[in-house]
Amino acid sequence: MSEKSSIETVTVRRSPKYRRFFLFGVALGAIVALISATPLIGMPNSTGGVPVYQLVGFFVLFTGAVGGLIGLGSALILDVMLRRSVRLAEAKRTTTTDSTTTK
C-alpha cells in the first residue's frame, strides 16, 4: 500500500439542519392548533354538518403546514446569518492505493 498526502485549504461554515427546523415548526403548529381548538371539542356538533373532530383535524393540518413553513423560513434566515462567519482551515488529504491485486 502506498499513501499520498497533501495539505489543502478548505472553507468551513456552519449551516442549520433544515429537516429539524421543519419538523419543529410542524410540531409547534400542531400543538398550537390543539390548544386553541380545545374549546371546540366540548361543543355540540353545531358546525354546519361537519363533525367537530374533522374540523379540529383540518385545523391541525393547516397550522402544522404553516408552522413548517415558518420553521423553514427561520432556517433560511439563520443560514444567511451564519454564511457571514466563513473560516478557512487547512485539511490534510490522504489517498491510499492498494498495489497488490487479489485473484
JOTANOR-V129781 format. One record per residue. N is the residue number from 1. D_LAST is the distance of its C-alpha to the last C-alpha in whole Angstrom. Layout:
BEGIN
n:N d_last:D_LAST
n:N d_last:D_LAST
END
This chain:
BEGIN
n:1 d_last:17
n:2 d_last:20
n:3 d_last:23
n:4 d_last:25
n:5 d_last:29
n:6 d_last:32
n:7 d_last:35
n:8 d_last:36
n:9 d_last:39
n:10 d_last:39
n:11 d_last:42
n:12 d_last:42
n:13 d_last:45
n:14 d_last:45
n:15 d_last:46
n:16 d_last:47
n:17 d_last:45
n:18 d_last:46
n:19 d_last:46
n:20 d_last:47
n:21 d_last:50
n:22 d_last:51
n:23 d_last:50
n:24 d_last:53
n:25 d_last:55
n:26 d_last:55
n:27 d_last:55
n:28 d_last:58
n:29 d_last:60
n:30 d_last:60
n:31 d_last:61
n:32 d_last:64
n:33 d_last:64
n:34 d_last:65
n:35 d_last:67
n:36 d_last:69
n:37 d_last:69
n:38 d_last:70
n:39 d_last:74
n:40 d_last:73
n:41 d_last:72
n:42 d_last:75
n:43 d_last:77
n:44 d_last:78
n:45 d_last:76
n:46 d_last:78
n:47 d_last:76
n:48 d_last:77
n:49 d_last:75
n:50 d_last:72
n:51 d_last:71
n:52 d_last:71
n:53 d_last:67
n:54 d_last:66
n:55 d_last:68
n:56 d_last:66
n:57 d_last:63
n:58 d_last:63
n:59 d_last:64
n:60 d_last:61
n:61 d_last:59
n:62 d_last:61
n:63 d_last:61
n:64 d_last:58
n:65 d_last:57
n:66 d_last:59
n:67 d_last:58
n:68 d_last:54
n:69 d_last:56
n:70 d_last:58
n:71 d_last:55
n:72 d_last:52
n:73 d_last:55
n:74 d_last:56
n:75 d_last:52
n:76 d_last:52
n:77 d_last:55
n:78 d_last:53
n:79 d_last:50
n:80 d_last:53
n:81 d_last:54
n:82 d_last:51
n:83 d_last:50
n:84 d_last:53
n:85 d_last:51
n:86 d_last:48
n:87 d_last:47
n:88 d_last:44
n:89 d_last:42
n:90 d_last:39
n:91 d_last:36
n:92 d_last:33
n:93 d_last:30
n:94 d_last:27
n:95 d_last:23
n:96 d_last:20
n:97 d_last:17
n:98 d_last:14
n:99 d_last:13
n:100 d_last:10
n:101 d_last:7
n:102 d_last:4
n:103 d_last:0
END
